[in-house]
């Protein structure tokens, strides 16, 4: 821990504040130390939300769309209980075989 962060913690424990009438609560999980012991600051973590990967967000949206398509087409969700484990395995195998065919077509088109 850098000296400045240690000092800050010591001051907080001692109850020191430059403005005694103002109470500030700091979430310790938002205090980040740079990898070079405080010599540089690459980014400020304060007030930043979690970072999101745009590709993950795109795929999540496609999953939602696909789910709605299936619900509309088959009037059910994957939470159905009318299929056995073997039925589910057969569905998965058929989808995997379709994928292999699509990949073969695409490989042929690249030649």
N, C-alpha and C positions, 0 to 999 in steps of 0.2 A: 504494500500500500504506500502511495506516495506521501511525502511529508505534509503536503497541504491538506490531503484528505484526513490524515491522522490528526492534524491540528484542528480541523473542522469538527471531527468527532469529539476531541477533548473539550472544545469550546461548548459543544452542545450538551455534553455530560455535565459541564460546570454551570450550565444555565446561562451562558453569556449570550447576549444579543445586543446589537448596535441600537436597535429600536425596541425597548422593553415593552411598549404598548402593543406591538404587533406580534401576533403568534403565527408562526409558520410551521406547517407540518410537511416534512419531506419524506417521500416514500424511499426507503433505503435501496429498493430494487432498481430505482431510477438513477442511482449514483454509479457511474461507470468510470473506470480508470483506463487510461490509454496503455497500450502495450509497452511504451517506452517510459514508464513511470511519470507520466504527466507532462512530458516535454512538449508534446503536440496533442492537439485535439482534432480528430478526423471528422467527427460528426457529433452533434448534440442529441442525446437520446430523449431529452425532455420534449413533451408534447407531440412526439411522433407516435403514430399508430403502428401496429404490426405491419411489416412489409408483406406484400402479396406478389406472388409470381403470376404474371399475366397469362402464361401458358396454362398454369393450374386453374386459373379462373375461367379460361376459355373451355377447358375440358369439363369443369364442373357445370358450366352452362349447357354444354352438349349432353351431359348425363341427364340434366333436368329435362331438356327437350326430348331426349330419347325415352325417358320415363313416361312423359306425357303422351308421346306417340303410342307407346305400348298400352298404356291405360285406356286411351281412346279406342285403339284397335281391338284389344282383347277384353276390355272391361274388367281388368283385374290388375293387381300389382304383383311384385315378386314375393309378397307375403302370403301367397296362396298356399293351401295345404292339400291340393288335389293331385300333386305329382309326387311320385316316389323318388328315392335317392337315385335309382337307376334312370328314371325319366329325366331328372336334372342332369345327370352325367351324359345322357344321350344328347340333350339339347346343347350342352357345352361342347361335346365332341363334334356335333354338326357345325356349330359356329366356328370351331377351330379349323375344320376342314374347309369351310368357306374362306376363311382367312388365308389358308395355304393356297387356295386357288387364286385369290385376288393377288397375292404376292407373286405367283408364277406368271400371271398376265402382265403385271407391272415389270418384272424382270425381262420378259420378252419384248416389251415396248421400249426398254432401255437399250436393247441390242441394235 
